[in-house]
Amino acid sequence: MPLPDLIEIVPWSAPNRGEVTVPGSKSITNRALVLAALAEGETTLRGALWSEDTQLMVECLQDLGFMVNVTPEPDELCNRTITVYGRGGSVPRGGTPENPLELFVGNAGTVARFLSALVCLGEGAYRLHGTPRMHERPQAALFEALRQLGYQIDSPNDKLPALIHGAGPRLGKCRVSIEDSSQFASGLLLCAKVGTWKIEVTGENAEESPYVAMTSKLIAAFPHRGGTFRIEPDASSGSYLWAAGVAVAHWPSSGWQIDERFPKLLPLPTKISRRNDLGDSIMTAIVMAPFAKSEGIWFTDLERLRVQECERVFALKTELTKCGARVEEHGDSLRVFPSALHGAEIETYNDHRMAMCFAVVGLKVPGIKIKNPACVKKTFPNFFQKLVALGATILDGTGGKLKGEDLLA
């Protein structure tokens, strides 16, 4: 049965002892799927995340004409072994401008940005479209870079939906800004070798952007002539469990994921930057800040949070304030002060990270109710099942206790 529209998290005194696993990294899985499609021969991805975002990538690759097989893995419910049959850099042909090949990307930024670059390597017309929120999210810098490389992108506002005219590999160079999203550069870099493109990345912290660095390291390590590649656990997803006092098994140590640093920042310091210290797990740190003993924690460089699954700076401030927290907004920074929190109904804005962040709050504060909890399916479909397995109690809207089988998104 589907998750209820409203659930209540009951505070616990302590989780069950022991470690817990988390599914594979979304960021690595979707990058690896693109590289596997461009590789020669058969590539097997083990420990790949199976969630809404990665399913969308697999479905789009299949819609394009790539053969992709998916089988369950016994050790983690939301992991899969995914076998991709690469075509040696060839991308299947699209449609005509009047009847393009349609690709639905949902609200998955990685799928939208990576496939925008990938389909340029094919021939014919491809139309990328997604959810209403995805149609609001930025694409302009990526489209401009692709135009510099000689490709035609038809979009009246430089956002999705967009009609992309593939023209195959074209020797060229472009400059791409990552001010709005590092995914623009990552999409280009994933396809650069096949496309014979030279990419110059610009924007703040361009040389050290953690997600661009992840892409470059993955490209260097990937078996481009086929083989097996293991996906490491998702550090952003793991941050919620560390915040709840639970150790995560097989914690990554490759340095690929910036959120690998999260456990080392506990207890929280007085200043945390999304640009330099943490990635998406800075949201977890923000909702933990009211429980800290410091005289207010500064969270800086949050501008990209405003153009993701929802306007996350607004959402975090609004929902924390609803719970009784004192939160000050200063430009693209938030300062969160120690506060006595109380229960509230939390609006998740259809954002998986909002749901998981405030579930952690609910383990500490009575009366936290989460609207639309099923939105966690985007990256961590069995998140609430993990909490119950650790000893948490989760209620439905009528106060009935939910079992683990009721909590898969």
C-alpha positions in Angstrom: 0.0 0.0 0.0 1.2 3.5 -0.6 2.6 5.8 2.1 -0.2 7.9 3.7 -0.4 11.6 2.7 0.5 12.5 6.3 2.7 10.7 8.8 3.9 11.6 12.4 7.4 10.8 13.6 7.4 9.8 17.3 10.6 10.9 19.2 12.9 8.1 20.4 15.3 8.0 23.3 17.9 6.2 21.3 18.1 4.1 18.1 18.8 0.4 18.1 22.5 -0.3 18.4 24.5 -1.2 15.3 25.2 0.2 11.8 22.7 0.6 9.0 23.3 0.6 5.2 22.1 3.3 2.8 21.4 2.9 -0.9 23.9 3.8 -3.6 24.9 7.4 -4.6 22.4 9.0 -6.9 25.1 11.4 -8.2 27.5 8.6 -9.1 24.7 6.2 -10.4 23.4 8.7 -13.0 26.9 9.7 -14.1 27.9 6.1 -14.4 24.8 5.3 -16.5 25.7 7.9 -19.1 29.3 6.7 -19.2 28.2 3.1 -19.6 25.9 4.1 -22.5 28.9 5.7 -24.2 31.3 2.9 -23.4 32.2 -0.1 -25.6 30.4 -3.3 -24.9 28.8 -4.4 -21.6 29.2 -2.5 -18.4 27.8 -3.8 -15.1 27.0 -1.3 -12.3 26.8 -2.9 -8.9 25.3 -1.1 -5.9 23.4 1.3 -8.2 20.6 3.3 -6.6 17.1 2.4 -7.6 15.0 5.5 -7.0 12.8 7.9 -9.0 15.8 9.9 -10.3 17.8 6.9 -11.4 14.7 5.1 -12.8 14.1 8.2 -15.0 17.6 8.0 -16.3 17.3 4.3 -17.1 13.9 4.8 -18.8 15.3 7.7 -20.9 18.3 5.6 -22.0 15.9 2.8 -22.9 13.6 5.3 -24.8 16.7 6.4 -26.7 17.3 2.8 -27.8 20.0 1.6 -25.4 19.6 -1.9 -23.9 19.6 -1.7 -20.1 18.9 -4.6 -17.8 18.0 -4.2 -14.1 18.1 -6.9 -11.4 17.6 -6.6 -7.6 20.4 -6.9 -5.1 19.8 -8.9 -1.9 21.7 -6.8 0.6 20.0 -3.4 0.0 16.3 -3.1 -1.1 16.9 0.1 -3.1 20.0 -1.0 -4.9 20.2 -2.7 -8.2 22.7 -4.3 -10.5 22.3 -2.5 -13.8 23.8 -3.8 -17.0 24.2 -1.3 -19.8 25.1 -2.4 -23.4 27.1 0.5 -24.7 27.3 1.5 -28.3 30.9 2.7 -28.4 30.0 6.4 -28.4 27.1 6.1 -30.8 23.7 7.6 -29.7 20.6 6.3 -31.3 18.9 8.5 -33.8 16.1 10.9 -32.7 13.0 11.9 -34.6 12.2 14.9 -36.8 11.6 18.4 -35.7 7.9 17.8 -36.3 7.9 14.5 -34.5 10.8 14.5 -32.1 11.9 11.6 -29.8 10.3 12.5 -26.5 12.3 12.2 -23.2 10.6 12.8 -19.9 13.1 13.8 -17.2 10.7 14.4 -14.3 12.3 16.8 -11.7 15.7 15.2 -12.0 18.3 17.8 -12.6 21.0 15.2 -13.4 18.8 13.6 -16.0 17.8 16.9 -17.6 21.4 18.3 -17.8 23.3 15.1 -18.6 20.9 14.1 -21.4 20.8 17.5 -22.9 24.5 17.0 -23.7 24.2 13.3 -24.6 21.5 13.6 -27.2 23.6 16.2 -29.1 25.9 13.2 -30.0 23.0 11.6 -31.8 21.3 12.6 -35.1 17.8 14.1 -35.3 15.5 15.9 -32.9 14.9 15.1 -29.2 12.4 16.9 -27.0 13.3 17.0 -23.3 10.5 17.9 -20.9 9.7 17.3 -17.2 7.6 18.4 -14.3 6.4 22.0 -13.9 9.2 22.6 -11.3 11.8 21.2 -13.7 10.5 23.6 -16.3 11.4 26.5 -13.8 14.9 25.3 -13.1 17.9 26.8 -14.9 19.3 25.4 -18.2 20.6 28.6 -19.9 24.3 28.2 -19.3 24.3 24.6 -20.5 22.3 25.5 -23.6 24.6 28.4 -24.4 27.6 26.1 -24.1 26.1 23.5 -26.5 25.3 26.3 -29.0 29.0 27.4 -28.8 29.8 23.8 -29.8 27.6 24.2 -32.9 24.4 22.5 -31.8 20.9 23.9 -32.2 18.7 24.2 -29.1 15.2 25.5 -29.4 13.8 26.9 -26.2 12.1 30.3 -26.0 13.2 30.9 -22.4 16.3 28.7 -22.2 14.6 26.2 -19.9 12.7 23.0 -20.5 10.9 21.9 -22.5 13.5 22.2 -25.2 14.0 20.8 -28.7 17.6 19.6 -29.1 18.9 18.9 -32.6 21.6 16.3 -32.5 24.4 16.6 -35.0 26.8 14.0 -33.8 30.3 14.6 -32.5 31.7 18.0 -33.5 35.2 19.1 -32.7 34.9 22.3 -30.8 35.3 24.2 -27.5 33.0 26.0 -25.2 32.8 27.8 -21.9 30.2 26.9 -19.3 29.3 28.7 -16.1 28.4 26.7 -13.0 27.0 29.7 -11.1 23.5 28.1 -11.2 24.4 24.4 -11.3 27.6 22.4 -11.5 25.5 19.8 -13.4 26.0 21.9 -16.5 29.7 21.2 -16.5 29.3 17.6 -15.5 26.9 16.9 -18.4 29.4 18.3 -20.9 32.4 16.6 -19.4 30.7 13.2 -19.4 30.2 13.5 -23.2 33.4 15.5 -24.0 35.6 12.6 -25.1 33.1 11.2 -27.6 32.0 14.6 -28.7 35.7 15.8 -29.1 34.8 18.8 -27.1 37.1 21.0 -25.0 35.3 22.4 -22.0 36.3 25.5 -20.0 34.5 25.7 -16.6 33.9 29.1 -15.2 32.1 30.5 -12.1 32.8 30.7 -8.5 35.0 27.9 -7.2 35.1 26.4 -10.7 38.5 24.8 -10.2 37.4 23.0 -7.0 33.7 22.5 -7.4 33.1 19.2 -5.6 30.5 17.8 -8.0 32.6 18.7 -11.1 35.6 17.1 -9.4 33.5 14.0 -8.8 32.7 13.8 -12.5 36.3 14.1 -13.5 37.4 11.4 -11.0 34.6 9.1 -12.2 35.6 9.5 -15.8 39.2 8.6 -15.0 38.2 5.5 -13.0 35.4 4.2 -15.3 35.9 1.0 -17.4 35.2 2.7 -20.8 35.7 -0.6 -22.7 33.2 -2.5 -20.5 33.5 -4.3 -17.2 32.2 -3.9 -13.7 31.9 -0.7 -11.7 30.7 -0.5 -8.0 28.7 2.5 -6.9 29.5 3.7 -3.3 26.7 4.5 -0.8 25.0 7.9 -1.0 26.6 10.2 1.6 23.9 12.8 1.3 21.3 10.2 2.3 23.6 8.9 5.0 23.6 12.4 6.6 20.1 11.9 8.0 21.1 8.8 9.8 24.3 10.3 11.3 22.1 13.3 12.5 19.8 10.8 14.2 22.7 9.2 16.0 23.1 6.1 13.8 26.4 5.0 12.3 26.3 4.2 8.5 28.0 1.1 7.3 30.5 1.1 4.5 30.8 4.8 4.7 32.6 6.1 1.6 36.2 7.3 1.9 37.0 7.9 -1.8 36.7 11.7 -1.5 34.3 11.7 -4.5 31.3 12.9 -2.5 31.6 16.2 -0.6 29.0 15.0 1.9 31.3 12.2 2.9 32.6 14.9 5.3 29.3 15.1 7.3 30.2 12.9 10.3 33.5 14.9 10.8 31.5 18.1 11.2 29.6 16.7 14.3 29.1 18.5 16.6 28.4 21.4 14.2 30.9 24.2 13.9 29.8 27.9 14.0 30.0 28.4 10.3 29.3 25.9 7.4 29.6 26.8 3.7 27.7 24.9 1.0 30.5 25.8 -1.4 33.4 24.6 0.6 32.2 22.3 3.4 29.1 20.3 2.5 26.8 19.7 -0.5 23.2 18.8 -0.1 23.7 17.6 3.5 24.0 21.2 4.6 20.2 21.0 4.8 20.6 18.3 7.4 23.0 20.5 9.3 20.6 23.4 9.1 17.7 21.5 10.8 20.1 20.2 13.5 21.3 23.7 14.3 18.5 24.6 16.8 19.7 21.8 19.0 23.3 23.0 19.0 24.8 24.8 22.0 26.5 27.6 20.1 25.2 31.1 19.9 23.9 30.7 16.4 25.4 28.8 13.4 26.0 30.6 10.1 25.2 28.6 6.9 26.6 30.4 3.9 26.8 30.2 0.0 23.2 28.8 -0.2 22.3 30.4 -3.5 22.1 27.1 -5.4 19.6 25.8 -2.9 17.1 28.3 -4.3 16.9 26.7 -7.7 16.8 23.0 -6.8 13.8 20.8 -6.1 12.2 23.7 -4.4 13.3 27.1 -3.1 15.1 25.4 -0.3 16.3 28.5 1.6 12.7 29.7 1.9 11.4 26.3 2.7 13.9 25.6 5.5 13.4 29.0 7.1 9.6 28.7 6.8 9.3 25.2 8.3 11.9 25.7 11.0 10.2 28.9 12.1 6.9 27.0 12.1 8.5 24.7 14.6 9.6 27.6 16.9 13.2 28.1 15.6 14.8 31.4 15.4 16.2 31.7 11.9 17.6 34.9 10.2 18.1 35.2 6.5 20.9 37.4 5.3 21.2 37.3 1.5 22.2 33.7 0.6 23.0 32.9 4.2 21.0 31.6 7.1 21.8 32.0 10.8 20.1 29.5 13.0 20.0 30.0 16.8 19.4 27.5 19.6 15.7 27.1 20.0 13.1 25.2 21.9 11.1 23.5 19.1 7.6 22.2 19.1 5.4 20.1 16.8 4.0 21.2 13.5 2.8 20.0 10.2 5.7 20.2 7.8 5.1 21.1 4.2 7.7 19.2 2.1 7.2 21.2 -1.2 7.5 17.8 -2.9 11.2 17.8 -2.0 12.7 14.6 -0.7 15.3 16.3 1.4 12.8 18.4 3.2 10.9 15.3 4.2 14.0 13.5 5.5 15.4 16.5 7.3 12.3 17.1 9.3 11.9 13.4 10.0 15.2 13.7 11.9 13.7 16.7 13.8 10.7 14.5 14.6 12.9 11.9 16.3 13.8 14.7 18.8 10.6 16.8 18.9 7.0 15.5 19.6 4.3 16.3 17.2 6.3 16.6 13.9 4.0 15.6 11.1 5.3 15.2 7.5 3.1 16.0 4.5 3.6 14.0 1.3 6.3 11.7 2.8 6.4 9.6 -0.4 8.5 12.3 -2.1 11.5 10.5 -0.6 11.2 8.1 -3.5 13.4 10.6 -5.5 16.6 9.3 -3.8 15.8 7.1 -0.8 12.6 5.2 -1.2 13.1 3.0 1.9 14.1 5.8 4.2 11.2 5.5 6.6 11.6 1.7 6.6 15.1 2.2 7.8 13.9 4.4 10.7 11.4 1.8 11.8 14.0 -1.0 11.6 16.2 1.2 13.9 13.3 1.4 16.5 11.4 4.5 15.4 7.6 4.7 15.7 5.8 6.3 12.8 2.1 7.0 12.9 -0.5 7.6 10.1 -2.8 10.6 10.1 -5.2 8.9 12.5 -2.6 7.9 15.0 -2.3 4.3 13.8 1.1 2.7 14.0 2.6 2.0 10.6 4.6 -1.2 9.9 7.7 -1.4 7.8 5.9 -2.8 4.8 3.6 0.3 4.8 6.5 2.7 4.5 8.2 2.1 1.2 7.8 5.2 -1.0 
